[in-house]
Amino acid sequence: MFRKLGICAAVASTLFTFSSTVSADTIATATMDITGSMNRTRDNGQTRCNFAKEKMIANIEIALDRGVDKLNVKAFSTPGAMYSITRQLFNVDFVNTSSYTSTNSQGRAFVNALRNKINSLSCPGGSTALGDSICLNADELRTQYNRGDTLRMLTITDAGENSSQICGGSNYVTQHIQDKILNEFPMIRFDIAMLTDPDGNVGLRAAGDDTIYEEAELELRSKLGAKVFPKPYPLPYPSPNPAPTQTSSEVQQLTAVATLSGGESLIIEDDDDCRTGCNIGEDDSGDDGDWGGDW
């Protein structure tokens, strides 16, 4: 079964007053994990890798229909092995999609090109530099920012950070990710779908309710203070001894960061048939997802 974990957090009031003539854009990055563990077979015989491809394409279509203005589609695996699929196809990282929908001619051509490229990807193996992927995507998104823009990041992964050189370590979420997403300006709306083995995550559901996730959020809030403020972030230094994280704390902490950013987190277990509800923001009736909120 899958479980929706994100509850849209209240985001700070408008930081700037700006003229109505300023056009604010939604700028997004969507990134897929292609590490070796994504070759694990789900209960229906499909690999996590192929399942993630389907989810990536579905969320791209949702993003177009919800009005994303610039979109960069990427894949990551080991340290230094993250690349832009949109750049390979269109010679630019962030494609201007402001006039695209999933049904008009421009949007269909865009999605079809991405579908063909994404479906050709393999998950060849290697370690998981999830922390580096999130940090580098955040830095890249902020280079696109203009006053009033909304920045969004979607990551589809089976987690298990174990090799990042910039934003890694056994406590990489609290040491790097929470500041990178929440405290640098502007805050990034962070959405994440995590593909998991139910047997490997028993501890997450020990409380039988959302208590464990609320506790993780409260822990982050206590460390960050009552409010989330933009603040200077030091230049990243390589983690001297990258170490794997504990699965339960990693998932809890990524969920808390998503919630505090106003985004959403999904845990999709290998035994879930995903007939409905497996896209970020999608409800159980199968209504289109929206990455955690209206664009």
Buried (B, 14 or more C-beta within 10 A) or exposed (E): EBBBBBBBBEBEEEEEEEEEEEEEBBBBBBBBBBBBBBBBEBEEEBBBBBBBBBBBBBBBBBBBBBBBBBBBBBBBBBBEBBBBBBBEBBEEBBBEBBEBBBEEEEBBEBBEBBBEBBEEBEBBEBBBBBBBBBBBBBBBBBEBBEEBBBBBBBBBBBBBBBBBBBBBBBBBBBBBBBBBBBBBEBBBBBBBBBBBBBEBBEBBEEEEEEEBBBEBBEBBBEEBEEEBEEEEBEEBEEBEEBEBBEBBBBBBBBBBBBBBBBBBBBBBBBEBEBEEBBBBBBEEEEEBBBBBBEB
